[in-house]
Each structure stands twice: as C-alpha cells, then as structure tokens.
Amino acid sequence: MSQDNKYEQYLYDQRDDETVDKQGSIVQQYCDRNRKQLLPAITKQLRYEQENYNGYKSNSLILRMDFSDGSFVQYADNISNNQSFQHSNRCILAIPGVPGSIKDFAPIEKRLEPNFCRFIHLFLPGFDNIDERRGQYVGTLQDGVKMINEFLNNLGIQKVVIMMHSLGGFFGKYFACCNPERVDGLIQIASIPLTEWHGWTFMKSTFENAYNLSENESFSYYNSDEARKKLQQGSSELKASLAQLPKKQQRQFAPALHFSTSDLFCLRKITRSLPGGIGEILFNFRKLDSRIPRLIAYSPKDELATKNLYEEEIYDLLFISNKVNYTIKQQPFKDIQLDLSNFQSNFVFRVDDGSHYLHFEKANELSVLIRCFIETLDYIEVSPPQKQRL
C-alpha cells in the first residue's frame, strides 16, 4: 500500500534538535512539578499496599455482546459487583495494547477500589485471537469505531473516559477523533504518539524482511486465507529464531516474538483503513479535539518509543494544537495543590524507573494519577466538544 505523499510528513519528526531539546526540557519541568505535588498521595498508596496487599485480581465478569449482524465482542464489566459507584457519572473504557488480554488493566482497576466508578475492559475483534471477520466487521478502524458506538449504546452509556495502552491507542484515539462528544477524557499510558515510533518502524521491517509481506499489499489481500497462511508460517519461523536469543536481547524484539498471527493481521488491516495509511491516521490524531481532557504517562526508558515523541505530543497538547485553557473552579483535594489556571498541565507524567509496560509495573502510582484525574473532571470549566466528521 503506497502512502499518500501529503501524509508522509507525519511519519517523521519534523523538529530540529534544538526544538526537540527545548520542548523536552519544558515538558520535563511540568512532569517534575506534577510528581512532586502528587508524591504524598503516591506514598500513601504505596504504604497502604504494603500493609493490606492481598493480590490484585479484577472482580469484573467476562462477558460477550452479540450484535445483529452476527459480529460479537468480548468485554469485562464491574457493574454486576457494585450496587453504586462513588463517581456514577464516569465510566472507564479500557483498551489494551497488542499483544494484550481482556484483563490487562486489572491491577489498575483493583487499586481504584471496586466502587470508584464503572470500569469496562474491551477486547476488540481479532485481538482476542479469534478471527476478526464477524458479520459486517472486517477489521478497519472505522469498524472499531462503529462497534464501540453500538457497544456503548447497548449498555446505555453516553460518555466514557478511554484508557489505552500502546497500540490500543489506534482505536482509542480514532474513536475520540470521530466521536469527541462521547469522550469525557483520554488516559494515554505509553500509547501511540503523533509521529511514527521505533517499535512500529521495526514491525514494518519485520513484515517485509521476515514475513515477506510488501507494504504495497491492499486491505483486501489481508482478508484472504492465502495471506493468513503466509503470515502464520513466517511468524512461526521468526519466533523460533528469536527464541534462541538471550532473554535481555529478546526484549528488543518483543512485538515479533509475542504477537499472534491474529494480532499481526489486525494491525496490517488497521494501517490500511485510510487511503494515506498510518500517515493519515497520525494526521488525524494531531487534530484531536483539544477540549477533551487528557492524562499522558510515559517513560524515558520505553523500548518501543523514544521520550522525544511522547514529549512532542505533550508539548503540542499544552501549547500548540488549538489549545483550550481549562480552569479548575476550586482545589479538589486537601493534600494536593493543582494549578487551577491550567487543568491540563497537571496531568502529564514521566516515570523514570518504568518501561513501555507502565500499566503493569506502576499500577499503584497510575491508580493515584487516574483517580485524581477523574475526580478533577467534576471541577473543570470547558465547553463540550462538538461532533466532527473525518
């Protein structure tokens, strides 16, 4: 699939080194300030866990929703275990990365407490290791957006806070692009940045060199059983080869080593959903409605995306992209002093001792940040996003 030239620029970081360093320095100042102001709450959470730790398993039931066209989706929902929630006006919709599982966010969910708010884990077709071709669903980003809309409608949910990790950002961000009026907020945990990242560049190279798949293959090609067989064979051979490497070296090839054939197929389809490929997808992500509140957490030690790319998005969010100046009406917490004049600046975080898998490694810290983020939503003043068509 050839990239449309007008979107090719979004595959590369267009900034010079001086701009990268300057923007990164500014973003890090905000991150350092935010960590300092939240440190007492984080310390309190860690102390509580040391004294009360009894394992963190999600109590959400795993369910299946069937649609009229014959498609279906698996999900987990904590509503059956709770008569009421502290924040009944909020619902977290969690979309895992790839490879992922339906309970990837269970450590965070448990630490938020069972009755904090409704918490739904969504496992979109194909990434559940079942053929994604179900009814009218064939695996495009547009299919994912349509399914999430129908899913929420069937549950009677009007708006959600979307939590996403890594490649889960494809669907999380694109849904927010298409339906900003249904999004209360975005929680991006080491998720897709605005520019093509190292992990994805490696995957493209792997598709071509290890799986013998051309970037010019069309979306329809990936609906064929012939393509699936070819990818299955290439994937098996590559995994056998990588398995011989030392464990530390294997981490560099984590996507190729751990992705299932179904994962790989679905990712190829996603990046062929729009005429301009991943460049057009990233272009749309740059146009995300800036009135949607966001929490962004990243690590400078991320193996799959450099800190420069995460910091580019944070800087763009705070200072460039049609910036909306939220204000916080009053301090929501007794022991945390937020910047009342700029809501968004309070919720960008750098985790220096983490990796790409922050949702596992730092679930205790993230739960504090997420709890503060969601509780502060009740105190902000901002006009609601308007629906736009892509």
C-alpha positions as CSV (number, residue, x, y, z in Angstrom):
1,M,0.0,0.0,0.0
2,S,1.6,3.3,-1.1
3,Q,1.5,6.2,1.3
4,D,-0.3,9.4,0.1
5,N,2.5,11.9,-0.2
6,K,0.6,14.6,1.7
7,Y,0.6,12.4,4.8
8,E,4.2,11.1,4.5
9,Q,5.5,14.0,6.6
10,Y,3.7,12.7,9.6
11,L,5.8,9.6,9.7
12,Y,8.9,11.6,10.7
13,D,9.7,14.1,13.5
14,Q,10.0,17.4,11.6
15,R,11.6,19.3,14.5
16,D,15.3,20.2,14.6
17,D,17.5,19.0,17.5
18,E,17.3,22.4,19.3
19,T,13.5,22.4,19.2
20,V,13.4,18.8,20.4
21,D,15.6,19.6,23.4
22,K,13.8,22.9,24.2
23,Q,10.3,21.3,24.2
24,G,11.5,18.3,26.1
25,S,13.0,20.4,28.8
26,I,9.7,22.4,29.2
27,V,7.7,19.2,29.4
28,Q,10.0,17.7,31.9
29,Q,9.6,20.7,34.2
30,Y,5.9,20.1,34.2
31,C,6.4,16.4,34.9
32,D,8.8,17.1,37.8
33,R,6.3,19.6,39.3
34,N,3.4,17.2,38.9
35,R,5.3,14.3,40.5
36,K,6.3,16.5,43.4
37,Q,2.7,17.6,44.1
38,L,1.3,14.1,43.9
39,L,4.2,12.4,45.8
40,P,2.3,12.4,49.2
41,A,-0.7,10.7,47.7
42,I,1.5,8.2,45.9
43,T,3.5,7.5,49.1
44,K,0.2,6.9,50.9
45,Q,-1.0,4.4,48.3
46,L,2.3,2.5,48.5
47,R,2.1,2.4,52.3
48,Y,-1.4,1.1,52.1
49,E,-0.5,-1.6,49.7
50,Q,2.4,-2.8,51.9
51,E,0.0,-3.1,54.9
52,N,-3.0,-4.5,53.1
53,Y,-1.7,-6.3,49.9
54,N,-3.7,-9.4,49.2
55,G,-3.3,-9.7,45.5
56,Y,-4.8,-7.7,42.7
57,K,-7.4,-9.6,40.7
58,S,-10.2,-7.9,38.8
59,N,-13.6,-8.8,40.0
60,S,-15.2,-7.9,36.7
61,L,-17.1,-10.6,34.9
62,I,-16.0,-11.6,31.4
63,L,-19.0,-11.2,29.1
64,R,-19.8,-11.3,25.4
65,M,-22.0,-8.9,23.4
66,D,-23.6,-10.1,20.2
67,F,-24.7,-7.7,17.5
68,S,-27.5,-8.0,14.9
69,D,-25.1,-8.5,12.0
70,G,-23.5,-11.6,13.6
71,S,-20.4,-9.9,15.0
72,F,-19.6,-10.0,18.7
73,V,-17.1,-8.6,21.2
74,Q,-15.7,-9.8,24.5
75,Y,-15.5,-7.5,27.5
76,A,-15.3,-7.4,31.3
77,D,-17.5,-5.1,33.4
78,N,-17.5,-4.4,37.1
79,I,-21.1,-3.2,37.3
80,S,-22.5,-6.6,38.4
81,N,-20.4,-6.5,41.5
82,N,-21.5,-3.0,42.6
83,Q,-24.8,-1.5,43.6
84,S,-23.5,2.0,43.4
85,F,-20.3,4.0,42.4
86,Q,-18.6,6.9,44.1
87,H,-18.5,8.5,40.6
88,S,-21.6,7.2,38.9
89,N,-21.3,9.9,36.2
90,R,-18.0,8.4,35.0
91,C,-17.1,5.2,33.1
92,I,-13.7,4.0,32.2
93,L,-13.4,2.1,28.9
94,A,-10.0,0.3,28.9
95,I,-8.5,-0.8,25.5
96,P,-5.3,-2.9,25.9
97,G,-2.2,-2.8,23.8
98,V,-1.1,-5.6,21.5
99,P,-0.5,-8.3,22.4
100,G,-2.9,-7.9,25.3
101,S,-5.5,-9.5,27.3
102,I,-9.0,-8.7,28.5
103,K,-7.7,-8.1,32.0
104,D,-4.5,-6.1,31.2
105,F,-5.7,-3.2,33.3
106,A,-6.9,-5.3,36.2
107,P,-4.0,-4.1,38.6
108,I,-5.2,-0.5,38.0
109,E,-8.9,-1.3,38.3
110,K,-8.4,-3.1,41.6
111,R,-6.3,-0.2,43.1
112,L,-9.1,2.3,42.1
113,E,-11.3,0.4,44.6
114,P,-14.4,-1.6,43.4
115,N,-16.9,1.2,43.8
116,F,-14.8,4.1,42.5
117,C,-16.5,4.1,39.0
118,R,-17.7,1.8,36.4
119,F,-14.8,0.0,34.7
120,I,-15.1,-1.8,31.4
121,H,-12.3,-3.8,29.7
122,L,-13.0,-4.0,25.9
123,F,-11.3,-6.7,23.8
124,L,-11.9,-5.8,20.1
125,P,-12.3,-8.5,17.4
126,G,-9.1,-10.2,16.2
127,F,-7.0,-9.2,19.2
128,D,-8.8,-11.9,21.2
129,N,-7.2,-14.5,18.9
130,I,-10.5,-15.2,17.2
131,D,-10.9,-14.4,13.5
132,E,-11.9,-10.7,13.3
133,R,-14.2,-11.3,10.3
134,R,-17.5,-11.4,12.1
135,G,-20.7,-10.2,10.4
136,Q,-20.0,-6.9,8.8
137,Y,-16.9,-6.3,10.9
138,V,-13.7,-6.9,8.8
139,G,-11.1,-5.1,10.9
140,T,-10.9,-1.4,9.8
141,L,-10.5,1.4,12.2
142,Q,-14.0,2.5,11.1
143,D,-15.4,-0.9,12.1
144,G,-13.9,-0.5,15.5
145,V,-15.4,3.0,16.0
146,K,-18.8,1.7,14.8
147,M,-18.6,-1.3,17.2
148,I,-17.6,0.8,20.2
149,N,-20.6,3.2,19.4
150,E,-23.0,0.3,19.3
151,F,-21.4,-1.3,22.3
152,L,-21.9,1.8,24.4
153,N,-25.5,2.3,23.1
154,N,-26.4,-1.2,24.0
155,L,-25.1,-0.6,27.6
156,G,-26.9,2.7,27.8
157,I,-23.6,4.6,28.3
158,Q,-23.4,8.1,26.8
159,K,-19.8,9.1,27.5
160,V,-16.6,7.3,28.6
161,V,-13.1,8.0,29.8
162,I,-11.0,6.0,27.4
163,M,-7.9,4.4,28.9
164,M,-5.4,3.0,26.4
165,H,-2.0,1.4,26.4
166,S,0.4,1.2,23.4
167,L,-1.3,0.1,20.2
168,G,-4.7,0.3,21.9
169,G,-4.4,3.9,21.1
170,F,-5.2,3.2,17.4
171,F,-8.9,2.6,18.4
172,G,-8.9,4.8,21.5
173,K,-7.7,7.9,19.7
174,Y,-9.5,7.3,16.5
175,F,-12.8,6.9,18.4
176,A,-12.1,10.2,20.1
177,C,-11.4,11.8,16.7
178,C,-14.7,10.6,15.3
179,N,-16.9,11.0,18.4
180,P,-15.4,13.6,20.8
181,E,-18.9,14.3,22.2
182,R,-18.8,10.8,23.7
183,V,-15.4,11.1,25.4
184,D,-15.1,12.6,28.9
185,G,-11.3,12.2,28.8
186,L,-8.4,10.2,27.5
187,I,-5.8,8.3,29.6
188,Q,-2.8,7.5,27.5
189,I,-0.3,5.1,29.1
190,A,2.8,4.7,26.9
191,S,0.4,5.0,24.0
192,I,0.8,5.9,20.3
193,P,2.5,9.3,19.8
194,L,2.0,11.7,17.0
195,T,4.9,10.5,14.9
196,E,5.9,7.0,13.7
197,W,7.8,5.4,16.6
198,H,10.7,2.9,16.7
199,G,8.5,-0.1,17.6
200,W,6.3,0.4,14.6
201,T,9.3,1.0,12.2
202,F,10.7,-2.3,13.4
203,M,7.4,-4.0,12.8
204,K,7.2,-2.7,9.2
205,S,10.7,-4.0,8.6
206,T,9.8,-7.4,10.1
207,F,6.7,-7.7,7.9
208,E,8.8,-7.1,4.8
209,N,12.0,-9.0,5.7
210,A,10.8,-11.8,7.9
211,Y,7.3,-12.4,6.7
212,N,7.9,-11.4,3.0
213,L,4.9,-9.1,3.1
214,S,5.0,-5.9,0.9
215,E,3.9,-2.5,2.2
216,N,2.0,-2.3,-1.1
217,E,-0.4,-5.1,-0.3
218,S,-4.0,-3.9,-0.2
219,F,-6.6,-4.2,2.6
220,S,-8.5,-6.9,0.6
221,Y,-5.3,-9.0,0.4
222,Y,-5.4,-9.4,4.2
223,N,-8.9,-10.9,4.0
224,S,-7.6,-13.9,2.1
225,D,-6.7,-17.2,3.7
226,E,-3.6,-17.3,1.5
227,A,-2.2,-14.2,3.2
228,R,-3.0,-15.7,6.6
229,K,-1.2,-18.9,5.8
230,K,1.8,-17.0,4.6
231,L,2.0,-14.8,7.7
232,Q,1.4,-17.8,10.0
233,Q,4.4,-19.6,8.5
234,G,6.7,-16.5,8.6
235,S,5.7,-15.7,12.2
236,S,6.4,-19.3,13.4
237,E,9.8,-19.3,11.8
238,L,10.8,-15.9,13.2
239,K,9.6,-16.8,16.7
240,A,11.7,-20.0,16.6
241,S,14.7,-18.0,15.6
242,L,14.3,-15.2,18.2
243,A,13.7,-17.8,20.9
244,Q,17.4,-18.7,20.7
245,L,18.5,-15.2,21.7
246,P,19.3,-14.3,25.3
247,K,16.3,-13.0,27.3
248,K,17.6,-9.5,27.6
249,Q,18.1,-9.3,23.8
250,Q,14.6,-10.7,23.2
251,R,13.0,-7.7,24.8
252,Q,14.1,-5.6,21.7
253,F,12.1,-7.9,19.5
254,A,9.1,-8.2,21.9
255,P,6.4,-7.4,19.2
256,A,7.6,-10.0,16.7
257,L,8.2,-12.6,19.5
258,H,4.8,-12.2,21.2
259,F,2.3,-11.1,18.6
260,S,-0.1,-13.8,17.5
261,T,-0.9,-14.2,13.8
262,S,-4.3,-12.7,14.5
263,D,-2.6,-9.7,16.1
264,L,-0.4,-9.2,13.1
265,F,-3.2,-9.4,10.7
266,C,-5.4,-6.9,12.5
267,L,-2.5,-4.4,12.7
268,R,-1.9,-4.7,9.0
269,K,-5.6,-4.1,8.4
270,I,-5.8,-1.1,10.7
271,T,-3.0,0.7,8.9
272,R,-4.8,0.1,5.6
273,S,-8.1,1.6,6.8
274,L,-7.4,5.0,5.4
275,P,-6.0,5.9,1.9
276,G,-3.0,7.6,3.4
277,G,-2.1,4.6,5.6
278,I,-0.6,5.2,9.0
279,G,0.5,8.7,8.0
280,E,-3.1,9.7,7.6
281,I,-4.0,8.1,10.9
282,L,-1.3,10.1,12.7
283,F,-2.5,13.2,10.9
284,N,-6.0,12.7,12.4
285,F,-4.5,12.1,15.8
286,R,-2.9,15.6,15.6
287,K,-6.4,17.0,15.1
288,L,-7.9,15.5,18.3
289,D,-10.3,18.0,19.8
290,S,-8.1,19.8,22.4
291,R,-11.2,20.2,24.6
292,I,-11.0,16.6,25.5
293,P,-9.1,16.4,28.9
294,R,-6.2,14.1,28.8
295,L,-3.8,12.3,31.1
296,I,-0.5,11.2,29.5
297,A,2.1,9.0,31.2
298,Y,5.3,7.8,29.6
299,S,8.8,6.5,30.5
300,P,12.1,7.8,29.1
301,K,13.2,4.2,29.1
302,D,10.5,3.0,26.8
303,E,12.0,0.3,24.5
304,L,9.4,1.0,21.7
305,A,9.1,4.8,21.5
306,T,11.6,7.5,22.4
307,K,10.8,10.0,25.1
308,N,11.1,12.8,22.4
309,L,8.0,11.6,20.7
310,Y,5.9,11.5,23.8
311,E,7.2,14.9,24.8
312,E,6.3,16.2,21.3
313,E,2.7,15.2,21.9
314,I,2.6,16.7,25.4
315,Y,4.1,20.0,24.2
316,D,1.6,20.1,21.4
317,L,-1.2,19.5,23.8
318,L,-0.2,22.2,26.2
319,F,1.0,24.9,23.9
320,I,0.1,24.4,20.2
321,S,-2.8,22.4,19.0
322,N,-5.9,24.8,19.2
323,K,-5.2,25.0,22.9
324,V,-8.2,25.4,25.2
325,N,-7.4,27.0,28.5
326,Y,-9.2,24.9,31.0
327,T,-9.5,26.2,34.5
328,I,-10.3,24.3,37.8
329,K,-13.0,26.0,39.8
330,Q,-11.5,25.1,43.2
331,Q,-9.0,22.8,44.7
332,P,-10.5,19.2,44.7
333,F,-8.1,17.8,47.3
334,K,-6.8,18.8,50.7
335,D,-3.3,17.3,50.3
336,I,-2.7,18.1,46.6
337,Q,-2.3,21.6,45.2
338,L,-3.2,21.7,41.5
339,D,-2.6,24.5,39.1
340,L,-6.1,26.0,38.9
341,S,-5.3,28.1,35.9
342,N,-4.3,25.3,33.6
343,F,-6.1,21.9,34.2
344,Q,-4.3,20.0,31.5
345,S,-0.8,20.9,32.7
346,N,-1.4,18.9,36.0
347,F,-1.8,15.6,34.2
348,V,1.3,14.8,32.3
349,F,3.7,12.4,33.9
350,R,7.2,11.0,33.3
351,V,8.0,7.7,35.1
352,D,11.8,7.5,35.2
353,D,12.0,3.9,36.5
354,G,9.5,2.3,34.2
355,S,9.4,0.9,30.7
356,H,6.8,0.5,28.0
357,Y,4.7,-1.6,30.3
358,L,3.8,1.0,32.9
359,H,0.3,-0.3,33.4
360,F,1.8,-3.4,35.0
361,E,4.9,-2.0,36.6
362,K,3.5,1.2,38.0
363,A,-0.2,0.4,38.5
364,N,0.0,1.7,42.1
365,E,1.2,5.1,41.0
366,L,-1.0,5.3,38.0
367,S,-4.1,4.5,40.0
368,V,-3.4,7.6,42.1
369,L,-3.0,9.8,39.0
370,I,-6.1,8.3,37.4
371,R,-8.2,8.8,40.5
372,C,-7.1,12.4,40.7
373,F,-7.7,13.0,37.0
374,I,-11.3,11.6,37.1
375,E,-12.2,13.4,40.3
376,T,-10.9,16.7,39.0
377,L,-13.1,16.4,35.9
378,D,-16.0,17.5,38.1
379,Y,-14.2,20.8,38.8
380,I,-13.2,22.0,35.3
381,E,-14.9,24.6,33.2
382,V,-14.7,23.9,29.5
383,S,-17.2,23.9,26.6
384,P,-18.2,20.4,25.4
385,P,-16.5,19.0,22.3
386,Q,-18.6,19.2,19.1
387,K,-19.0,16.2,16.8
388,Q,-16.9,16.3,13.6
389,R,-16.7,14.1,10.6
390,L,-13.4,12.8,9.3
